[in-house]
Amino acid sequence: MKSKSELKKIAREFRMYGSRLLSTKYGNGLGDLSRFLNFIESNDVIYKFIQENNKESYDIEEICRNRGWRNKYPLPIEKNKEIAFIYQLLKYG
């Protein structure tokens, strides 16, 4: 089990990578996405949490194809399904 200070450090890094991805400049998106996913998948606490919730499978390619340019993605209501959807969407990106 991680200590409270270790969890705070992980949370701070997660927010840093997430913020960088959300504010990415044109042309840097794939690099920032790769950094964010690399952080998630190399962190045992976060990755284990995602894997525990990534039980539902979505056809992300089809969802992206049918989504209009300005439309938002249809996020599932249930927390575990939302986590699965967002993770699969990030991986597809």
N, C-alpha and C positions, 0 to 999 in steps of 0.2 A: 504494500500500500504506500502511496506517495504521501509525503508530508504536506502540510498546509502551504508552506512556502514554495514547494515544488509545483503544487497545483496552481498557485498564483502565477508562477513563472510560465507554466504551460498556457494558462488562460491569456496572459499578456501577449505571448507570442502568437497564439491563435488570432487574437484581435488585430495584431499588427499585420499578419499575412492576409487576413480577411479584409481589412481596411485597404490594404494595398491593392487587392484584387478589385474591390468595389470602386476604387478611384483610378483604375488603370488608364493610361493614355493609349490612344490608337496605335497599334503596332506592338504594344507591350503585353497585350491581353493573354496570349498563350504562355508567355514566360511567367507572368504573375499567377496564372492558373496552375501551371506546373509546380511553381514554388509552394503554393497553398496546398495542393494535393500531396506533394512530397512531404510537407510538414505533417499533414493529417496521417498519412500512411506510415510515417516513420515514428510517430508518437504512439506508444502502446496504449495509453489511457484513452485517447481520442479514437484511435482506430478500433479498439475493442468495443467501445460504445457504439460506433457506427455499424460494425459487423453484427452486434447483437440486435440492432434495429433494422438492418438491411435485409428483411425477409420477403418483402413484396417486390415483384419484378415489373418494371414499366418499359414499354416500347418507346423509349425516349426519341429515337429517330422519327417515328411516326408522329409523336406529339409535336416535335419541332417542325416537321413538314406541314402540319395542319394548323399551326399557330400563325396568326397574322403578325405583321411586322411590329405593330404597337400593342399587341395583346400580351397580357401577363400569362405566366404559366399557371395551370390549374393545380394549385397545391392541395394535397390531401388534407383532410381535417384531423385525422389521428396523428399524434406526435411521431410514432414509430414509422408510419407510412410517409410522413413529410420528410423525415430524416433520410429514408431510403430514396425517395424521389429526388431530393436535392443532391444527394451524393451521386446517384446515377446520372443526373443532369450534368454535374461537374465533370464526371469521368467521360461523358460523351463529348463534352466541349474540348 
